[in-house]
């Protein structure tokens, strides 16, 4: 208790008055204010507002391209778009685009294991309709229905019930799905059309806008004007693209275009100009190496060592692609412009007069030949010539000229005159023709008699007989030329027996 009292006493003794406490508090506050002022940094005068710091531009989205590898190829700058697609080619294309099953245990008589296409055919053969036991027939053109059936199998498409009773159900299914154009009605499929079918079936669609703008020619026989040009480019040019529904946007592919010049293949040629365009104007056209005959708007040039009829006359197209000029060939004469003539102005005037009388616009070449045949057949018969010697197998040009002019001059003659006159008319229409000398057995005699007739070589290399004097005899004898005629027949089918010297 004593200690506690002492403590209280000391507090009372040293306690300050209220006035002293107020004064002391004011002094302490002032001191703290001065200290805070000295510690604070000097205030800068106000300045203009600074622009916000620049930000990074938004990141562009990453573009992902789809790679489309080429799955169809040409050969030596040619694609052969009109050639029918074979069963082997169809199998290879299906394998490349859709794959196939294992090949174990699959074999065919006509596709040996060392064949270049054995693996592909073996892997996809299950999709193809069977047309022979253990045979695939790889080199046969594939039927349109069989191709669509194989594609349905490879893509896993099921045939709808409503199409099951169609005569060609898979073709109907393909048409329903837009795999081909209804205008294509052929039994087989060309290589050109096949690119369109396989593109549709695999969901590949050409960048038509880019192809129209660039117009590259990578195959000499596939001009920009070709119906399936864009589809061929899609199938044959590897490219990257952005895919959209029924459209692609190609990523600027590098086209390996062809150099200008004349390209030859199997009796045909094509000419690529310096500007990269194909020569496609039909008719006789000039190129640096000479004159060529363009068959049609595809640009195909005749290069087949054959005669060809043009509106201005007959020309001979060499295997080099250019026409023959200022030359003779196998009894044919060609002038400085390349047109055929007989070499005898009088004979040519007779021939041209027959053409003027018999031929009309719109006739086919064979219709023109038939009209000229009937004209010669209707001359009067007169046996004025002695039989030619056994050594004469074909009439020489000079010999035939004499026989022909005599018939045109007089309107009368025998088999030699008839054959010779028709010979020059046929040649003037672009036919490879020869006047044959020999013997013929027919109703006019008990045995063969000396005779002359005309042989015409057709485009496929076969030989046909034209015998206007025999039909002349039929008319005089009351025999029907409809059944016993002698126009473009063969030795085997003829009702007469021919024995060439």
C-alpha positions as CSV (number, residue, x, y, z in Angstrom):
1,X,0.0,0.0,0.0
2,X,2.8,2.3,0.8
3,X,4.5,1.8,-2.6
4,X,1.2,2.5,-4.5
5,X,0.7,5.7,-2.7
6,X,4.2,6.9,-3.4
7,X,3.6,6.3,-7.2
8,X,0.4,8.4,-7.2
9,X,2.1,11.2,-5.4
10,X,4.9,11.4,-7.9
11,X,2.4,11.5,-10.8
12,X,0.6,14.4,-9.2
13,X,3.8,16.3,-8.6
14,X,5.1,16.1,-12.2
15,X,1.8,16.5,-14.0
16,X,1.5,19.6,-16.4
17,X,-1.3,22.1,-16.4
18,X,-3.9,22.1,-19.3
19,X,-2.5,25.2,-20.9
20,X,1.0,23.7,-21.0
21,X,-0.3,20.5,-22.6
22,X,-2.2,22.4,-25.4
23,X,0.9,24.5,-26.2
24,X,3.1,21.5,-26.2
25,X,0.7,19.6,-28.6
26,X,0.6,22.6,-31.0
27,X,4.4,22.7,-31.1
28,X,4.7,19.0,-31.8
29,X,2.2,19.2,-34.7
30,X,4.1,22.0,-36.3
31,X,7.3,20.1,-36.0
32,X,5.9,17.0,-37.7
33,X,4.5,19.1,-40.5
34,X,7.9,20.7,-41.2
35,X,9.5,17.3,-41.2
36,X,7.0,15.9,-43.6
37,X,7.5,18.8,-45.9
38,X,11.3,18.4,-46.0
39,X,11.0,14.6,-46.7
40,X,8.6,15.1,-49.6
41,X,10.2,15.5,-53.1
42,X,9.9,18.7,-55.0
43,X,6.7,18.9,-57.1
44,X,7.2,19.3,-60.9
45,X,5.1,21.8,-62.7
46,X,2.2,20.2,-64.6
47,X,3.0,18.9,-68.2
48,X,1.0,17.8,-71.2
49,X,-0.5,14.3,-71.0
50,X,1.8,11.7,-72.6
51,X,0.3,9.2,-75.2
52,X,-0.2,5.7,-74.0
53,X,2.5,3.2,-74.9
54,X,2.0,1.5,-78.3
55,X,0.6,-2.1,-78.2
56,X,1.6,-5.1,-80.3
57,X,-0.6,-5.6,-83.5
58,X,-3.0,-8.5,-83.3
59,X,-1.5,-11.8,-84.5
60,X,-2.8,-12.9,-87.9
61,X,-4.5,-16.3,-87.9
62,X,-2.4,-19.1,-89.2
63,X,-3.6,-20.3,-92.7
64,X,-3.5,-24.0,-93.0
65,X,-3.4,-25.3,-96.6
66,X,-4.4,-28.7,-97.8
67,X,-2.0,-30.6,-100.0
68,X,-3.4,-32.1,-103.2
69,X,-1.0,-34.4,-104.9
70,X,-1.3,-35.1,-108.6
71,X,-2.9,-38.4,-109.2
72,X,-3.1,-38.6,-113.0
73,X,-0.2,-38.0,-115.5
74,X,0.4,-37.6,-119.2
75,X,3.2,-38.9,-121.4
76,X,5.7,-36.7,-123.3
77,X,3.6,-33.5,-123.0
78,X,0.4,-35.3,-124.1
79,X,-2.6,-36.3,-121.8
80,X,-4.7,-38.2,-124.4
81,X,-8.0,-36.8,-123.0
82,X,-10.2,-38.6,-125.5
83,X,-8.7,-42.1,-125.1
84,X,-11.0,-44.4,-123.1
85,X,-10.0,-45.0,-119.5
86,X,-8.9,-48.7,-119.1
87,X,-9.7,-50.9,-116.2
88,X,-6.1,-50.9,-115.0
89,X,-6.0,-47.1,-115.0
90,X,-9.3,-47.0,-113.1
91,X,-7.9,-49.3,-110.5
92,X,-4.7,-47.3,-110.1
93,X,-6.6,-44.0,-109.7
94,X,-8.9,-45.5,-107.1
95,X,-5.9,-46.9,-105.1
96,X,-4.2,-43.5,-105.2
97,X,-7.2,-41.5,-104.0
98,X,-8.9,-44.0,-101.7
99,X,-6.5,-46.8,-100.9
100,X,-7.5,-50.4,-100.7
101,X,-7.3,-53.7,-98.8
102,X,-4.4,-56.1,-98.4
103,X,-3.4,-57.9,-101.6
104,X,-2.6,-61.3,-100.0
105,X,-4.1,-64.2,-102.0
106,X,-5.3,-62.1,-105.0
107,X,-4.2,-63.2,-108.4
108,X,-5.3,-62.9,-112.0
109,X,-4.3,-64.7,-115.2
110,X,-3.8,-61.5,-117.0
111,X,-2.1,-59.4,-114.2
112,X,1.1,-61.2,-113.2
113,X,2.7,-60.4,-109.9
114,X,5.6,-58.7,-111.7
115,X,3.2,-56.3,-113.5
116,X,3.7,-52.6,-112.7
117,X,0.1,-52.3,-111.6
118,X,-0.4,-55.7,-109.9
119,X,-0.3,-54.2,-106.3
120,X,-2.9,-51.5,-107.1
121,X,-5.2,-53.8,-108.9
122,X,-5.0,-56.5,-106.3
123,X,-5.8,-54.0,-103.5
124,X,-8.9,-52.6,-105.1
125,X,-10.2,-55.5,-107.2
126,X,-12.9,-56.3,-104.7
127,X,-14.7,-53.1,-105.7
128,X,-14.9,-54.0,-109.4
129,X,-17.7,-56.1,-110.8
130,X,-16.4,-59.5,-111.9
131,X,-16.4,-60.0,-115.7
132,X,-14.2,-63.1,-115.8
133,X,-13.0,-65.9,-113.5
134,X,-9.5,-64.9,-112.2
135,X,-9.2,-62.3,-115.0
136,X,-9.2,-58.6,-114.6
137,X,-9.0,-57.5,-118.3
138,X,-6.6,-54.6,-117.4
139,X,-6.3,-53.2,-120.9
140,X,-10.0,-53.1,-121.7
141,X,-11.9,-49.8,-121.5
142,X,-13.9,-49.7,-118.4
143,X,-17.7,-49.5,-118.6
144,X,-19.2,-46.4,-117.1
145,X,-21.5,-48.5,-114.9
146,X,-18.5,-50.6,-113.6
147,X,-16.5,-47.5,-112.9
148,X,-19.2,-46.0,-110.7
149,X,-19.8,-49.3,-109.0
150,X,-16.1,-49.5,-108.1
151,X,-16.1,-45.9,-106.9
152,X,-19.1,-46.5,-104.7
153,X,-17.3,-49.5,-103.1
154,X,-14.1,-47.5,-102.6
155,X,-15.9,-44.5,-101.0
156,X,-18.2,-46.6,-98.9
157,X,-21.4,-45.2,-100.6
158,X,-24.5,-47.3,-100.2
159,X,-26.9,-47.6,-103.1
160,X,-30.3,-46.2,-102.2
161,X,-33.2,-48.6,-102.3
162,X,-35.0,-46.5,-104.9
163,X,-32.2,-47.0,-107.4
164,X,-31.8,-50.7,-106.9
165,X,-34.1,-51.5,-109.8
166,X,-32.6,-49.1,-112.3
167,X,-31.1,-50.7,-115.4
168,X,-27.8,-48.9,-114.5
169,X,-28.2,-48.3,-110.8
170,X,-24.6,-47.0,-110.1
171,X,-24.7,-44.7,-113.0
172,X,-28.0,-43.3,-111.7
173,X,-26.4,-42.9,-108.3
174,X,-23.4,-41.0,-109.8
175,X,-25.7,-38.7,-111.7
176,X,-27.8,-38.1,-108.6
177,X,-24.6,-37.1,-106.7
178,X,-23.3,-34.9,-109.5
179,X,-20.3,-37.0,-110.4
180,X,-20.9,-36.6,-114.1
181,X,-22.9,-34.7,-116.6
182,X,-26.1,-36.2,-118.0
183,X,-25.0,-35.2,-121.5
184,X,-22.3,-37.8,-121.3
185,X,-24.1,-40.9,-122.6
186,X,-21.3,-43.0,-124.0
187,X,-20.8,-46.5,-122.7
188,X,-17.2,-45.8,-121.7
189,X,-15.4,-43.0,-120.0
190,X,-12.7,-40.9,-121.6
191,X,-9.5,-40.0,-119.6
192,X,-10.6,-36.3,-119.7
193,X,-14.1,-37.0,-118.3
194,X,-12.5,-39.4,-115.7
195,X,-10.7,-36.4,-114.1
196,X,-14.0,-34.8,-113.5
197,X,-15.6,-37.9,-112.1
198,X,-12.7,-38.7,-109.7
199,X,-12.5,-35.0,-108.6
200,X,-16.1,-35.0,-107.7
201,X,-16.0,-38.4,-106.0
202,X,-13.0,-37.3,-103.9
203,X,-14.2,-33.8,-103.1
204,X,-11.6,-32.0,-105.1
205,X,-12.7,-28.9,-107.0
206,X,-10.4,-26.9,-109.3
207,X,-9.6,-23.2,-108.7
208,X,-11.4,-22.2,-111.9
209,X,-10.8,-18.5,-111.3
210,X,-7.0,-18.9,-111.1
211,X,-6.9,-21.3,-114.0
212,X,-9.0,-18.9,-116.1
213,X,-6.6,-16.1,-115.3
214,X,-3.3,-18.0,-115.7
215,X,-4.5,-20.3,-118.5
216,X,-1.4,-22.6,-118.4
217,X,-0.9,-25.2,-121.1
218,X,0.8,-28.2,-119.5
219,X,-0.5,-30.8,-121.9
220,X,-0.4,-29.9,-125.6
221,X,-3.6,-31.8,-126.3
222,X,-5.6,-30.1,-123.4
223,X,-6.3,-26.6,-124.5
224,X,-8.0,-24.0,-122.3
225,X,-11.1,-24.5,-124.4
226,X,-11.4,-28.2,-123.6
227,X,-14.5,-29.1,-121.6
228,X,-12.6,-30.8,-118.7
229,X,-9.5,-28.5,-118.8
230,X,-9.8,-27.3,-115.2
231,X,-10.4,-30.9,-114.0
232,X,-7.3,-32.1,-115.8
233,X,-5.3,-29.4,-114.1
234,X,-6.7,-30.4,-110.7
235,X,-5.8,-34.0,-111.4
236,X,-2.4,-33.5,-112.9
237,X,-0.9,-30.5,-111.0
238,X,0.2,-31.0,-107.3
239,X,-0.9,-27.9,-105.3
240,X,-1.7,-26.5,-101.9
241,X,-5.2,-25.0,-101.5
242,X,-7.8,-23.6,-99.1
243,X,-10.9,-25.7,-99.3
244,X,-14.4,-24.4,-99.4
245,X,-17.6,-26.0,-100.3
246,X,-17.4,-26.9,-104.0
247,X,-14.4,-24.5,-104.4
248,X,-10.7,-24.4,-103.9
249,X,-8.3,-21.5,-103.7
250,X,-4.9,-22.5,-104.9
251,X,-1.8,-21.2,-103.2
252,X,-0.1,-19.7,-106.3
253,X,1.2,-23.0,-107.8
254,X,4.2,-22.9,-110.2
255,X,3.0,-24.3,-113.5
256,X,5.6,-26.1,-115.6
257,X,4.3,-24.8,-119.0
258,X,5.5,-26.0,-122.3
259,X,7.9,-24.3,-124.7
260,X,6.5,-23.1,-128.0
261,X,6.7,-25.3,-131.1
262,X,5.2,-28.3,-132.9
263,X,4.4,-31.4,-130.8
264,X,3.9,-34.8,-132.6
265,X,2.3,-38.0,-131.4
266,X,0.7,-40.9,-133.2
267,X,-0.3,-39.2,-136.4
268,X,-1.4,-36.0,-134.8
269,X,0.4,-32.8,-133.9
270,X,-0.3,-29.6,-132.0
271,X,1.4,-26.2,-132.3
272,X,2.0,-24.0,-129.3
273,X,2.6,-20.3,-130.1
274,X,5.2,-18.1,-128.5
275,X,2.6,-16.5,-126.3
276,X,1.7,-19.9,-124.7
277,X,-1.6,-20.3,-126.6
278,X,-2.5,-23.3,-128.7
279,X,-3.2,-22.9,-132.4
280,X,-6.8,-23.9,-132.6
281,X,-8.3,-22.2,-135.7
282,X,-9.5,-25.1,-138.0
283,X,-8.2,-25.2,-141.6
284,X,-4.9,-24.5,-143.3
285,X,-2.6,-22.4,-141.0
286,X,0.9,-21.1,-141.4
287,X,3.6,-21.8,-138.8
288,X,7.3,-21.2,-139.0
289,X,8.0,-24.7,-140.4
290,X,5.4,-24.6,-143.1
291,X,1.6,-25.0,-143.6
292,X,-0.4,-27.3,-141.4
293,X,-4.0,-28.5,-141.5
294,X,-5.8,-28.0,-138.1
295,X,-8.6,-30.6,-137.8
296,X,-10.9,-28.9,-135.3
297,X,-11.0,-26.4,-132.4
298,X,-9.1,-28.8,-130.2
299,X,-6.0,-27.8,-132.1
300,X,-5.2,-31.3,-133.5
301,X,-3.1,-31.1,-136.6
302,X,-3.1,-33.9,-139.1
303,X,0.4,-35.6,-139.2
304,X,-0.6,-39.0,-140.6
305,X,0.9,-39.3,-144.2
306,X,-2.6,-39.2,-145.6
307,X,-4.7,-37.2,-148.0
308,X,-7.2,-34.7,-146.5
309,X,-10.0,-32.8,-148.1
310,X,-10.3,-29.1,-147.3
311,X,-12.8,-26.5,-148.6
312,X,-10.2,-25.4,-151.1
313,X,-8.9,-28.8,-152.3
314,X,-7.1,-31.9,-151.3
315,X,-3.7,-31.8,-149.4
316,X,-1.3,-34.4,-148.2
317,X,-0.3,-34.1,-144.5
318,X,3.1,-35.5,-143.9
319,X,4.1,-37.2,-140.6
320,X,6.1,-34.1,-139.8
321,X,2.8,-32.2,-139.6
322,X,3.2,-29.9,-142.6
323,X,1.5,-30.4,-146.0
324,X,3.4,-31.5,-149.1
325,X,4.0,-28.7,-151.7
326,X,5.5,-28.7,-155.3
327,X,5.9,-32.4,-155.3
328,X,4.7,-35.8,-156.7
329,X,3.8,-38.7,-154.6
330,X,2.5,-42.1,-155.7
331,X,0.9,-40.6,-158.8
332,X,-0.4,-37.6,-157.0
333,X,0.7,-34.1,-157.9
334,X,0.7,-31.2,-155.5
335,X,1.1,-27.5,-156.6
336,X,2.9,-24.6,-154.9
337,X,0.1,-24.2,-152.4
338,X,-0.1,-27.9,-151.6
339,X,-3.3,-28.7,-153.4
340,X,-3.7,-31.9,-155.4
341,X,-4.4,-31.9,-159.2
342,X,-4.2,-34.5,-161.9
343,X,-1.5,-32.7,-163.8
344,X,-3.8,-32.4,-166.8
345,X,-5.8,-29.2,-167.1
346,X,-8.4,-30.7,-169.4
347,X,-9.1,-33.6,-167.1
348,X,-9.2,-31.3,-164.1
349,X,-11.9,-29.2,-165.8
350,X,-14.0,-32.3,-166.4
351,X,-13.6,-33.4,-162.8
352,X,-14.5,-29.9,-161.4
353,X,-17.6,-29.8,-163.6
354,X,-18.8,-33.1,-162.1
355,X,-18.3,-31.7,-158.7
356,X,-20.3,-28.6,-159.6
357,X,-23.1,-30.8,-160.8
358,X,-23.2,-33.5,-158.2
359,X,-22.1,-32.1,-154.9
360,X,-24.0,-29.9,-152.5
361,X,-23.2,-28.1,-149.2
362,X,-23.5,-30.3,-146.1
363,X,-22.5,-33.6,-147.8
364,X,-20.2,-35.9,-146.0
365,X,-17.1,-37.1,-147.7
366,X,-18.6,-40.5,-148.4
367,X,-21.8,-38.9,-149.6
368,X,-19.8,-36.9,-152.1
369,X,-18.0,-40.1,-153.2
370,X,-21.3,-41.9,-153.7
371,X,-22.6,-39.0,-155.8
372,X,-19.6,-39.2,-158.1
373,X,-19.8,-43.0,-158.3
374,X,-23.4,-42.8,-159.4
375,X,-22.5,-40.1,-162.0
376,X,-19.9,-42.3,-163.6
377,X,-22.1,-45.4,-163.3
378,X,-24.8,-43.7,-165.5
379,X,-22.5,-43.2,-168.5
380,X,-23.3,-45.4,-171.5
381,X,-21.4,-48.7,-171.9
382,X,-19.3,-49.2,-175.0
383,X,-16.7,-51.9,-175.2
384,X,-14.0,-50.0,-177.1
385,X,-10.7,-51.0,-175.4
386,X,-8.6,-54.1,-175.9
387,X,-7.7,-56.0,-172.7
388,X,-4.6,-54.8,-171.0
389,X,-1.6,-57.0,-170.6
390,X,-1.2,-59.3,-167.6
391,X,1.9,-57.2,-166.6
392,X,-0.4,-54.2,-165.9
393,X,-1.5,-54.4,-162.3
394,X,-2.6,-50.8,-161.8
395,X,-3.2,-48.1,-164.3
396,X,-0.4,-45.5,-164.5
397,X,-1.5,-41.9,-164.3
398,X,-1.0,-41.3,-168.0
399,X,-2.9,-44.4,-169.0
400,X,-5.8,-43.6,-166.6
401,X,-5.9,-40.0,-167.9
402,X,-6.5,-41.2,-171.5
403,X,-9.3,-43.5,-170.4
404,X,-10.9,-40.9,-168.2
405,X,-10.9,-38.1,-170.7
406,X,-12.4,-40.3,-173.4
407,X,-15.3,-41.2,-171.2
408,X,-15.9,-37.5,-170.2
409,X,-15.6,-36.4,-173.9
410,X,-17.9,-39.0,-175.4
411,X,-20.1,-40.2,-172.6
412,X,-19.3,-43.8,-173.5
413,X,-16.8,-46.4,-172.4
414,X,-16.0,-49.7,-170.9
415,X,-14.8,-50.9,-167.5
416,X,-11.3,-49.2,-168.0
417,X,-13.0,-45.9,-168.8
418,X,-15.4,-46.1,-165.9
419,X,-12.6,-47.1,-163.4
420,X,-10.3,-44.3,-164.6
421,X,-12.9,-41.6,-164.5
422,X,-14.0,-42.6,-161.0
423,X,-10.3,-42.8,-159.9
424,X,-9.7,-39.1,-160.5
425,X,-13.0,-38.1,-158.9
426,X,-12.2,-40.1,-155.8
427,X,-8.7,-38.7,-155.5
428,X,-10.0,-35.2,-155.9
429,X,-12.2,-35.9,-152.8
430,X,-9.2,-36.9,-150.7
431,X,-9.3,-40.7,-151.1
432,X,-6.3,-42.9,-151.6
433,X,-7.4,-44.7,-154.7
434,X,-5.9,-46.9,-157.4
435,X,-7.4,-48.3,-160.7
436,X,-6.8,-52.1,-160.6
437,X,-6.4,-54.2,-163.7
438,X,-7.3,-57.9,-163.8
439,X,-10.2,-60.3,-164.4
440,X,-13.7,-60.6,-163.0
441,X,-16.3,-63.3,-163.0
442,X,-19.9,-62.2,-162.9
443,X,-23.3,-62.9,-164.4
444,X,-22.2,-61.2,-167.6
445,X,-20.1,-64.2,-168.6
446,X,-19.6,-67.9,-167.9
447,X,-16.0,-67.2,-166.9
448,X,-13.8,-64.3,-165.8
449,X,-13.2,-61.6,-168.3
450,X,-10.7,-58.7,-168.5
451,X,-11.9,-56.0,-166.2
452,X,-10.9,-52.8,-164.3
453,X,-12.1,-51.5,-161.0
454,X,-11.1,-49.1,-158.2
455,X,-9.6,-49.9,-154.8
456,X,-9.9,-47.3,-152.0
457,X,-7.8,-47.5,-148.9
458,X,-9.8,-46.5,-145.8
459,X,-8.5,-44.8,-142.7
460,X,-8.2,-48.0,-140.8
461,X,-6.1,-49.6,-143.5
462,X,-8.7,-51.8,-145.0
463,X,-9.4,-52.0,-148.8
464,X,-12.8,-51.4,-150.4
465,X,-13.9,-52.0,-154.0
466,X,-15.8,-49.5,-156.1
467,X,-16.9,-50.8,-159.5
468,X,-19.2,-48.4,-161.3
469,X,-19.2,-50.4,-164.5
470,X,-20.6,-53.5,-162.6
471,X,-23.5,-51.5,-161.3
472,X,-24.0,-50.1,-164.8
473,X,-24.4,-53.7,-166.0
474,X,-26.8,-54.4,-163.2
475,X,-29.0,-51.6,-164.3
476,X,-29.0,-52.8,-167.9
477,X,-29.7,-56.4,-166.8
478,X,-32.4,-55.5,-164.3
479,X,-30.4,-56.6,-161.3
480,X,-30.9,-54.7,-158.1
481,X,-27.9,-52.6,-157.0
482,X,-29.4,-52.4,-153.6
483,X,-28.6,-56.0,-153.0
484,X,-25.8,-56.6,-155.6
485,X,-24.1,-53.3,-155.6
486,X,-20.4,-52.6,-155.9
487,X,-19.9,-49.4,-154.0
488,X,-17.4,-49.5,-151.0
489,X,-17.7,-53.3,-150.7
490,X,-14.9,-55.7,-150.0
491,X,-13.5,-58.7,-152.0
492,X,-15.0,-61.0,-149.4
493,X,-18.5,-59.5,-149.6
494,X,-18.7,-58.8,-153.3
495,X,-21.1,-60.8,-155.4
496,X,-18.5,-60.8,-158.2
497,X,-15.2,-62.7,-158.2
498,X,-12.2,-60.4,-158.7
499,X,-8.8,-61.6,-159.8
500,X,-6.2,-58.7,-159.9
501,X,-3.2,-59.2,-162.3
